[in-house]
Amino acid sequence: DATPYPSPPSLPTPLPFSPYALVSVGVVISGIVISYTGWSVIDPILGLLIACVIVYSTWGLLHDSIRLSLDGVPTGTNSKQIETLILSVPEVADCHHLHIWALSTTETALTAHIVICDLSQLEKVKREVKRALLVVGIQHATLEFEHNSDCCGDAGCQNFGHIDFLRVSNVFSLFK
């Protein structure tokens, strides 16, 4: 009956050998050129080229690091899909005030208000929602349950139904 834990997302891999080798070969060649021609301007030019190679090859990691530090929705996580998944659990009438963020590069957290019709089913629903979330890689879920007759009275919460990390999403559109 237990659902197996999903495998963690893959971590960024180090640069392949070839860019490292090219940088090293470039440094050796610039040393030879400087020693034979005295043209020392090649050193800062090569330094800028190496900086460009490093920035280009680590751009994805930089993007993910900024997203992580701003508590953005993790790359590859579809919030509408998560909401639909929660709503597909029997006894769940509604889901709102949904927040998803990365705790680290391998752990994702979620908070949500879950509306159910029968409070006697609360523990069963909580177990099923958490099991469904585990399958999609969300390991930490904090769920607040509400009865459909007494939903959250918070004006910013009631029937909100969507992620409110839109400001963070706009920041990340700059990095695409």
N, CA, C and O of each residue as an XYZ file, in Angstrom:
704
protein
N       0.821     -1.200      0.000
C       0.000      0.000      0.000
C       0.864      1.263      0.000
O       0.419      2.317     -0.453
N       2.086      1.161      0.502
C       2.969      2.334      0.583
C       3.509      2.694     -0.795
O       3.924      1.825     -1.561
N       3.497      3.979     -1.093
C       4.048      4.472     -2.356
C       5.534      4.691     -2.186
O       5.941      5.330     -1.216
N       6.362      4.188     -3.088
C       7.809      4.385     -2.946
C       8.164      5.858     -3.090
O       7.489      6.619     -3.783
N       9.241      6.234     -2.417
C       9.705      7.618     -2.513
C      10.231      7.886     -3.912
O      10.898      7.033     -4.498
N       9.941      9.056     -4.451
C      10.485      9.375     -5.778
C      11.983      9.621     -5.683
O      12.500      9.996     -4.630
N      12.665      9.406     -6.786
C      14.098      9.683     -6.769
C      14.300     11.195     -6.761
O      13.523     11.930     -7.369
N      15.348     11.661     -6.071
C      15.566     13.114     -5.994
C      15.934     13.682     -7.354
O      16.470     12.973     -8.206
N      15.642     14.984     -7.559
C      16.024     15.585     -8.834
C      17.534     15.548     -9.019
O      18.293     15.557     -8.049
N      17.953     15.507    -10.265
C      19.393     15.438    -10.513
C      20.054     16.756    -10.150
O      19.495     17.829    -10.378
N      21.224     16.665     -9.595
C      21.988     17.844     -9.213
C      22.802     18.322    -10.399
O      23.097     17.541    -11.304
N      23.172     19.606    -10.405
C      23.996     20.092    -11.509
C      25.310     19.320    -11.571
O      25.926     19.036    -10.545
N      25.715     18.997    -12.755
C      26.970     18.263    -12.911
C      28.100     19.243    -13.149
O      27.873     20.334    -13.672
N      29.316     18.870    -12.773
C      30.438     19.763    -13.044
C      30.650     19.913    -14.549
O      30.161     19.113    -15.346
N      31.380     20.942    -14.909
C      31.657     21.149    -16.327
C      32.319     19.922    -16.922
O      33.117     19.269    -16.250
N      32.008     19.594    -18.163
C      32.719     18.476    -18.783
C      34.203     18.817    -18.931
O      34.597     19.980    -18.832
N      34.994     17.818    -19.163
C      36.455     17.987    -19.212
C      36.885     18.978    -20.275
O      37.823     19.742    -20.047
N      36.229     18.993    -21.435
C      36.708     19.813    -22.551
C      36.796     21.315    -22.252
O      37.806     21.911    -22.625
N      35.827     21.972    -21.611
C      36.018     23.402    -21.324
C      37.200     23.650    -20.381
O      37.938     24.620    -20.554
N      37.384     22.765    -19.373
C      38.537     22.907    -18.491
C      39.838     22.781    -19.286
O      40.779     23.552    -19.100
N      39.861     21.804    -20.160
C      41.061     21.582    -20.962
C      41.316     22.771    -21.888
O      42.458     23.202    -22.049
N      40.257     23.299    -22.495
C      40.419     24.449    -23.384
C      40.940     25.672    -22.633
O      41.795     26.397    -23.142
N      40.433     25.901    -21.441
C      40.913     27.034    -20.636
C      42.393     26.848    -20.317
O      43.184     27.783    -20.445
N      42.766     25.637    -19.903
C      44.176     25.365    -19.571
C      45.077     25.532    -20.792
O      46.157     26.115    -20.697
N      44.633     25.023    -21.927
C      45.419     25.158    -23.158
C      45.532     26.636    -23.533
O      46.593     27.089    -23.962
N      44.448     27.382    -23.372
C      44.475     28.809    -23.662
C      45.449     29.563    -22.777
O      46.127     30.476    -23.248
N      45.533     29.201    -21.502
C      46.475     29.847    -20.586
C      47.909     29.547    -21.004
O      48.760     30.437    -21.003
N      48.174     28.297    -21.361
C      49.528     27.924    -21.797
C      49.898     28.666    -23.078
O      51.005     29.192    -23.192
N      48.980     28.712    -24.039
C      49.252     29.409    -25.307
C      49.481     30.894    -25.059
O      50.375     31.493    -25.657
N      48.667     31.503    -24.168
C      48.869     32.937    -23.909
C      50.221     33.177    -23.235
O      50.871     34.188    -23.501
N      50.648     32.265    -22.373
C      51.974     32.385    -21.754
C      53.079     32.322    -22.791
O      54.042     33.086    -22.726
N      52.943     31.418    -23.744
C      53.944     31.286    -24.813
C      53.963     32.551    -25.678
O      55.030     33.068    -26.010
N      52.763     33.046    -26.042
C      52.676     34.254    -26.870
C      53.300     35.443    -26.141
O      54.048     36.217    -26.739
N      52.995     35.588    -24.850
C      53.551     36.710    -24.079
C      55.064     36.593    -23.980
O      55.769     37.591    -24.130
N      55.577     35.388    -23.729
C      57.025     35.237    -23.566
C      57.789     35.449    -24.878
O      58.922     35.928    -24.850
N      57.188     35.098    -26.041
C      57.902     35.272    -27.315
C      57.671     36.641    -27.960
O      58.550     37.162    -28.647
N      56.468     37.231    -27.736
C      56.161     38.491    -28.420
C      56.145     39.691    -27.480
O      56.281     40.830    -27.927
N      55.979     39.443    -26.182
C      55.880     40.537    -25.227
C      54.510     41.212    -25.267
O      54.292     42.244    -24.630
N      53.604     40.621    -26.015
C      52.267     41.182    -26.155
C      51.440     40.809    -24.924
O      50.686     39.837    -24.954
N      51.579     41.577    -23.845
C      50.950     41.236    -22.572
C      49.456     41.538    -22.528
O      48.784     41.133    -21.579
N      48.919     42.232    -23.519
C      47.484     42.519    -23.554
C      46.667     41.234    -23.719
O      45.471     41.216    -23.427
N      47.307     40.172    -24.184
C      46.583     38.908    -24.350
C      46.122     38.331    -23.002
O      45.138     37.594    -22.951
N      46.824     38.662    -21.921
C      46.456     38.134    -20.604
C      45.066     38.605    -20.161
O      44.245     37.760    -19.804
N      44.753     39.928    -20.167
C      43.398     40.324    -19.766
C      42.328     39.867    -20.761
O      41.192     39.591    -20.377
N      42.701     39.788    -22.040
C      41.735     39.306    -23.039
C      41.371     37.862    -22.738
O      40.197     37.493    -22.753
N      42.379     37.053    -22.467
C      42.126     35.653    -22.140
C      41.338     35.538    -20.829
O      40.466     34.679    -20.698
N      41.648     36.401    -19.867
C      40.906     36.402    -18.600
C      39.425     36.656    -18.821
O      38.587     36.008    -18.195
N      39.090     37.594    -19.706
C      37.690     37.870    -20.024
C      37.032     36.686    -20.738
O      35.881     36.350    -20.460
N      37.766     36.061    -21.653
C      37.227     34.882    -22.345
C      36.955     33.746    -21.366
O      35.928     33.074    -21.460
N      37.870     33.530    -20.429
C      37.673     32.485    -19.416
C      36.453     32.811    -18.554
O      35.658     31.925    -18.241
N      36.304     34.088    -18.170
C      35.141     34.501    -17.383
C      33.848     34.228    -18.156
O      32.863     33.773    -17.575
N      33.850     34.504    -19.464
C      32.670     34.237    -20.291
C      32.347     32.746    -20.334
O      31.182     32.361    -20.241
N      33.376     31.903    -20.476
C      33.174     30.450    -20.502
C      32.564     29.991    -19.177
O      31.635     29.184    -19.163
N      33.091     30.506    -18.070
C      32.586     30.106    -16.749
C      31.140     30.551    -16.560
O      30.309     29.761    -16.112
N      30.824     31.803    -16.893
C      29.457     32.310    -16.729
C      28.497     31.524    -17.621
O      27.419     31.132    -17.175
N      28.882     31.292    -18.877
C      28.023     30.552    -19.792
C      27.756     29.130    -19.287
O      26.619     28.658    -19.311
N      28.797     28.465    -18.837
C      28.641     27.060    -18.436
C      27.967     26.895    -17.081
O      27.506     25.799    -16.761
N      27.898     27.946    -16.279
C      27.252     27.832    -14.962
C      25.956     28.623    -14.881
O      25.398     28.777    -13.795
N      25.465     29.130    -16.013
C      24.272     29.963    -16.011
C      23.069     29.246    -15.396
O      22.335     29.849    -14.613
N      22.854     27.988    -15.730
C      21.726     27.226    -15.179
C      21.799     27.127    -13.665
O      20.787     27.268    -12.977
N      22.997     26.885    -13.147
C      23.180     26.798    -11.700
C      22.920     28.151    -11.046
O      22.308     28.218     -9.980
N      23.380     29.228    -11.678
C      23.133     30.573    -11.151
C      21.631     30.857    -11.119
O      21.109     31.365    -10.127
N      20.954     30.528    -12.195
C      19.501     30.723    -12.276
C      18.799     29.972    -11.152
O      17.969     30.544    -10.446
N      19.128     28.690    -10.982
C      18.490     27.886     -9.939
C      18.834     28.390     -8.544
O      17.992     28.334     -7.648
N      20.048     28.879     -8.340
C      20.457     29.408     -7.034
C      19.675     30.664     -6.679
O      19.254     30.834     -5.535
N      19.482     31.539     -7.650
C      18.704     32.755     -7.395
C      17.257     32.390     -7.093
O      16.655     32.936     -6.169
N      16.700     31.469     -7.870
C      15.327     31.009     -7.634
C      15.203     30.427     -6.227
O      14.225     30.701     -5.531
N      16.168     29.637     -5.808
C      16.157     29.034     -4.482
C      16.234     30.103     -3.397
O      15.509     30.035     -2.404
N      17.107     31.088     -3.581
C      17.267     32.122     -2.555
C      16.045     33.036     -2.452
O      15.823     33.641     -1.403
N      15.252     33.149     -3.517
C      14.042     33.971     -3.488
C      12.783     33.158     -3.172
O      11.668     33.667     -3.284
N      12.966     31.893     -2.778
C      11.842     30.999     -2.459
C      10.865     30.863     -3.626
O       9.652     30.815     -3.422
N      11.388     30.801     -4.833
C      10.550     30.636     -6.015
C      10.083     29.197     -6.166
O      10.654     28.276     -5.580
N       9.041     29.023     -6.958
C       8.562     27.679     -7.274
C       9.683     26.972     -8.033
O      10.207     27.521     -9.002
N      10.062     25.761     -7.606
C      11.184     25.074     -8.258
C      10.962     24.864     -9.754
O       9.840     24.629    -10.204
N      12.038     24.951    -10.503
C      11.997     24.715    -11.938
C      11.433     23.314    -12.183
O      11.831     22.353    -11.525
N      10.530     23.211    -13.111
C       9.945     21.918    -13.440
C       8.709     21.576    -12.616
O       8.085     20.542    -12.855
N       8.342     22.411    -11.660
C       7.152     22.164    -10.854
C       6.010     22.980    -11.428
O       6.097     24.204    -11.528
N       4.947     22.301    -11.802
C       3.779     22.947    -12.390
C       2.723     23.104    -11.298
O       2.119     22.120    -10.870
N       2.501     24.333    -10.851
C       1.590     24.581     -9.738
C       0.148     24.197    -10.060
O      -0.571     23.719     -9.182
N      -0.279     24.398    -11.291
C      -1.650     24.003    -11.665
C      -1.793     22.483    -11.615
O      -2.840     21.965    -11.228
N      -0.745     21.780    -12.003
C      -0.762     20.320    -11.948
C      -0.842     19.835    -10.497
O      -1.551     18.875    -10.194
N      -0.114     20.503     -9.611
C      -0.139     20.141     -8.190
C      -1.530     20.398     -7.621
O      -2.061     19.575     -6.876
N      -2.117     21.538     -7.971
C      -3.465     21.853     -7.501
C      -4.466     20.803     -7.991
O      -5.316     20.347     -7.226
N      -4.362     20.423     -9.267
C      -5.243     19.400     -9.840
C      -5.036     18.060     -9.133
O      -5.995     17.333     -8.876
N      -3.783     17.740     -8.822
C      -3.479     16.501     -8.110
C      -4.155     16.483     -6.741
O      -4.757     15.480     -6.356
N      -4.058     17.584     -6.011
C      -4.696     17.656     -4.688
C      -6.207     17.531     -4.820
O      -6.843     16.825     -4.039
N      -6.781     18.211     -5.802
C      -8.230     18.163     -6.002
C      -8.717     16.784     -6.447
O      -9.898     16.469     -6.307
N      -7.812     15.962     -6.983
C      -8.202     14.621     -7.428
C      -8.334     13.623     -6.279
O      -8.858     12.524     -6.466
N      -7.858     14.004     -5.087
C      -7.973     13.114     -3.926
C      -9.434     13.088     -3.483
O     -10.042     14.143     -3.301
N     -10.005     11.889     -3.308
C     -11.401     11.809     -2.862
C     -11.609     12.580     -1.554
O     -10.735     12.609     -0.688
N     -12.762     13.190     -1.435
C     -13.165     13.980     -0.263
C     -12.641     15.415     -0.284
O     -13.079     16.228      0.530
N     -11.716     15.754     -1.189
C     -11.218     17.131     -1.258
C     -12.185     17.937     -2.127
O     -12.398     17.621     -3.297
N     -12.770     18.993     -1.529
C     -13.734     19.825     -2.244
C     -13.055     21.016     -2.914
O     -13.483     21.458     -3.980
N     -11.990     21.540     -2.289
C     -11.314     22.707     -2.836
C      -9.912     22.785     -2.259
O      -9.600     22.163     -1.243
N      -9.094     23.549     -2.919
C      -7.716     23.782     -2.482
C      -7.401     25.235     -2.803
O      -7.579     25.678     -3.937
N      -6.928     25.981     -1.795
C      -6.560     27.369     -2.036
C      -5.396     27.747     -1.134
O      -4.930     26.945     -0.324
N      -4.941     28.966     -1.285
C      -3.800     29.469     -0.508
C      -2.613     28.509     -0.637
O      -1.996     28.117      0.354
N      -2.315     28.144     -1.882
C      -1.293     27.151     -2.219
C       0.051     27.837     -2.455
O       0.155     28.752     -3.272
N       1.063     27.393     -1.744
C       2.420     27.931     -1.902
C       3.385     26.766     -2.081
O       3.322     25.781     -1.344
N       4.269     26.878     -3.052
C       5.271     25.837     -3.305
C       6.622     26.531     -3.399
O       6.760     27.541     -4.089
N       7.617     25.990     -2.705
C       8.959     26.564     -2.777
C       9.995     25.482     -2.512
O       9.677     24.426     -1.963
N      11.222     25.748     -2.900
C      12.311     24.796     -2.692
C      12.967     25.072     -1.346
O      13.268     26.219     -1.013
N      13.184     24.015     -0.580
C      13.944     24.126      0.663
C      15.433     24.008      0.374
O      16.264     24.614      1.051
N      15.755     23.215     -0.643
C      17.138     23.014     -1.077
C      17.066     22.568     -2.533
O      16.000     22.615     -3.147
N      18.179     22.142     -3.076
C      18.159     21.678     -4.465
C      17.465     20.329     -4.609
O      17.141     19.917     -5.723
N      17.234     19.639     -3.498
C      16.616     18.318     -3.578
C      15.307     18.202     -2.799
O      14.660     17.156     -2.855
N      14.900     19.246     -2.076
C      13.692     19.163     -1.268
C      12.738     20.311     -1.605
O      13.138     21.469     -1.722
N      11.461     19.943     -1.755
C      10.422     20.914     -2.078
C       9.381     20.903     -0.970
O       9.051     19.854     -0.418
N       8.865     22.096     -0.653
C       7.854     22.229      0.388
C       6.582     22.832     -0.199
O       6.599     23.480     -1.246
N       5.483     22.598      0.509
C       4.192     23.106      0.071
C       3.361     23.436      1.300
O       3.415     22.725      2.303
N       2.598     24.510      1.221
C       1.553     24.771      2.201
C       0.272     24.989      1.408
O       0.300     25.528      0.302
N      -0.847     24.569      1.978
C      -2.126     24.731      1.292
C      -3.265     24.632      2.283
O      -3.154     23.992      3.328
N      -4.364     25.281      1.931
C      -5.616     25.111      2.656
C      -6.439     24.114      1.852
O      -6.666     24.303      0.657
N      -6.879     23.059      2.509
C      -7.646     22.000      1.859
C      -9.054     22.012      2.439
O      -9.223     21.911      3.654
N     -10.060     22.134      1.588
C     -11.453     22.134      2.026
C     -12.008     20.730      1.827
O     -11.935     20.163      0.737
N     -12.568     20.179      2.914
C     -13.191     18.853      2.832
C     -14.615     18.951      3.382
O     -14.932     19.843      4.169
N     -15.464     18.017      2.954
C     -16.867     18.028      3.367
C     -17.084     17.270      4.664
O     -17.974     17.608      5.444
N     -16.274     16.248      4.898
C     -16.469     15.383      6.058
C     -15.208     15.386      6.919
O     -14.214     14.741      6.588
N     -15.266     16.123      8.027
C     -14.084     16.228      8.895
C     -13.681     14.893      9.521
O     -12.543     14.744      9.965
N     -14.594     13.924      9.563
C     -14.226     12.618     10.111
C     -13.220     11.900      9.194
O     -12.560     10.951      9.618
N     -13.106     12.355      7.945
C     -12.172     11.766      6.984
C     -10.834     12.513      6.927
O      -9.997     12.219      6.073
N     -10.631     13.475      7.831
C      -9.464     14.351      7.785
C      -8.144     13.586      7.739
O      -7.314     13.861      6.872
N      -7.929     12.648      8.634
C      -6.651     11.916      8.673
C      -6.432     11.103      7.400
O      -5.318     11.037      6.880
N      -7.484     10.498      6.914
C      -7.376      9.716      5.672
C      -7.033     10.636      4.498
O      -6.165     10.310      3.688
N      -7.707     11.774      4.404
C      -7.455     12.722      3.314
C      -6.036     13.268      3.421
O      -5.332     13.374      2.416
N      -5.615     13.613      4.630
C      -4.255     14.140      4.819
C      -3.222     13.119      4.352
O      -2.266     13.474      3.661
N      -3.408     11.868      4.722
C      -2.480     10.808      4.324
C      -2.443     10.667      2.793
O      -1.368     10.531      2.208
N      -3.610     10.698      2.156
C      -3.686     10.534      0.699
C      -3.079     11.739     -0.033
O      -2.398     11.565     -1.043
N      -3.317     12.940      0.461
C      -2.748     14.134     -0.176
C      -1.228     14.095     -0.065
O      -0.520     14.346     -1.040
N      -0.732     13.778      1.134
C       0.722     13.734      1.313
C       1.357     12.629      0.469
O       2.458     12.804     -0.053
N       0.679     11.509      0.334
C       1.192     10.416     -0.501
C       1.248     10.856     -1.961
O       2.229     10.584     -2.652
N       0.211     11.529     -2.431
C       0.185     12.021     -3.822
C       1.282     13.058     -4.038
O       1.919     13.071     -5.092
N       1.507     13.920     -3.063
C       2.548     14.939     -3.188
C       3.939     14.319     -3.212
O       4.821     14.794     -3.928
N       4.136     13.266     -2.436
C       5.432     12.574     -2.447
C       5.767     12.034     -3.831
O       6.920     12.074     -4.261
N       4.758     11.534     -4.516
C       4.977     10.963     -5.851
C       5.510     12.015     -6.824
O       6.285     11.688     -7.723
N       5.101     13.278     -6.653
C       5.569     14.335     -7.551
C       6.757     15.092     -6.965
O       7.133     16.143     -7.483
N       7.354     14.572     -5.893
C       8.591     15.138     -5.370
C       8.446     16.209     -4.309
O       9.414     16.909     -4.011
N       7.270     16.357     -3.735
C       7.084     17.327     -2.649
C       7.123     16.569     -1.334
O       6.179     15.868     -0.971
N       8.249     16.727     -0.622
C       8.499     15.952      0.591
C       7.941     16.591      1.856
O       7.645     15.887      2.822
N       7.795     17.895      1.865
C       7.351     18.602      3.075
C       6.055     19.341      2.767
O       6.052     20.315      2.015
N       4.955     18.875      3.350
C       3.663     19.516      3.112
C       3.037     19.905      4.443
O       2.909     19.080      5.349
N       2.653     21.161      4.549
C       1.905     21.638      5.709
C       0.516     21.968      5.202
O       0.335     22.872      4.386
N      -0.461     21.225      5.693
C      -1.818     21.344      5.185
C      -2.740     21.865      6.285
O      -2.717     21.374      7.414
N      -3.534     22.844      5.948
C      -4.553     23.340      6.867
C      -5.892     22.900      6.310
O      -6.248     23.232      5.180
N      -6.633     22.147      7.116
C      -7.917     21.619      6.652
C      -9.051     22.510      7.120
O      -9.035     23.035      8.233
N     -10.036     22.671      6.248
C     -11.205     23.484      6.537
C     -12.447     22.706      6.125
O     -12.415     21.924      5.175
N     -13.535     22.925      6.844
C     -14.815     22.335      6.467
C     -15.448     23.236      5.422
O     -15.299     24.457      5.486
N     -16.142     22.660      4.474
C     -16.691     23.470      3.378
C     -17.702     24.503      3.855
O     -17.967     25.468      3.139
N     -18.274     24.329      5.045
C     -19.221     25.319      5.551
C     -18.519     26.459      6.286
O     -19.140     27.480      6.582
N     -17.233     26.293      6.582
C     -16.508     27.307      7.347
C     -15.107     27.489      6.768
O     -14.108     27.173      7.413
N     -15.053     28.007      5.533
C     -13.769     28.209      4.876
C     -13.028     29.380      5.500
O     -13.585     30.176      6.256
N     -11.782     29.450      5.162
C     -10.886     30.518      5.604
C     -11.552     31.879      5.436
O     -12.033     32.208      4.352
N     -11.581     32.661      6.496
C     -12.195     33.976      6.437
C     -11.256     35.060      5.967
O     -11.656     36.217      5.843
N     -10.022     34.707      5.704
C      -9.018     35.671      5.272
C      -9.367     36.157      3.864
O      -9.451     35.357      2.931
N      -9.572     37.470      3.712
C     -10.003     38.011      2.416
C      -9.025     37.681      1.291
O      -9.451     37.452      0.159
N      -7.736     37.653      1.576
C      -6.752     37.338      0.552
C      -6.654     35.855      0.287
O      -5.967     35.430     -0.642
N      -7.324     35.078      1.081
C      -7.204     33.627      0.995
C      -8.420     33.000      0.331
O      -8.269     32.152     -0.548
N      -9.621     33.400      0.734
C     -10.824     32.717      0.294
C     -10.926     32.662     -1.215
O     -10.848     33.684     -1.898
N     -11.100     31.464     -1.722
C     -11.246     31.203     -3.156
C     -10.075     31.740     -3.973
O     -10.221     32.011     -5.164
N      -8.940     31.889     -3.350
C      -7.752     32.377     -4.056
C      -7.343     31.352     -5.092
O      -7.255     31.666     -6.279
N      -7.090     30.124     -4.652
C      -6.902     28.999     -5.545
C      -5.653     28.967     -6.385
O      -5.480     28.020     -7.153
N      -4.773     29.940     -6.292
C      -3.603     29.939     -7.159
C      -2.354     30.344     -6.391
O      -2.429     30.938     -5.315
N      -1.232     30.019     -6.953
C       0.056     30.382     -6.377
C       0.191     31.895     -6.355
O      -0.177     32.554     -7.328
N       0.706     32.459     -5.277
C       0.951     33.892     -5.286
C       2.440     34.204     -5.260
O       2.901     35.072     -4.520
N       3.182     33.469     -6.093
C       4.595     33.754     -6.300
C       4.780     34.437     -7.652
O       5.822     34.280     -8.287
N       3.787     35.188     -8.090
C       3.857     35.801     -9.413
C       4.985     36.819     -9.505
O       5.633     36.933    -10.546
N       5.225     37.558     -8.427
C       6.315     38.527     -8.451
C       7.637     37.814     -8.696
O       8.460     38.285     -9.481
N       7.847     36.683     -8.033
C       9.079     35.926     -8.217
C       9.158     35.406     -9.648
O      10.236     35.403    -10.243
N       8.033     34.967    -10.209
C       8.022     34.470    -11.585
C       8.455     35.565    -12.553
O       9.178     35.302    -13.514
N       8.012     36.790    -12.298
C       8.397     37.893    -13.187
C       9.899     38.138    -13.134
O      10.510     38.439    -14.159
N      10.501     38.013    -11.957
C      11.944     38.170    -11.836
C      12.652     37.123    -12.673
O      13.650     37.421    -13.330
N      12.139     35.890    -12.655
C      12.823     34.815    -13.359
C      12.645     34.883    -14.864
O      13.397     34.242    -15.598
N      11.672     35.641    -15.345
C      11.548     35.780    -16.797
C      12.755     36.522    -17.371
O      13.035     36.418    -18.565
N      13.462     37.261    -16.536
C      14.680     37.940    -16.986
C      15.808     36.963    -17.275
O      16.713     37.278    -18.049
N      15.770     35.781    -16.668
C      16.865     34.825    -16.791
C      16.621     33.780    -17.853
O      17.403     32.835    -17.959
N      15.596     33.903    -18.628
C      15.297     32.880    -19.647
C      16.074     33.124    -20.904
O      15.949     32.366    -21.865
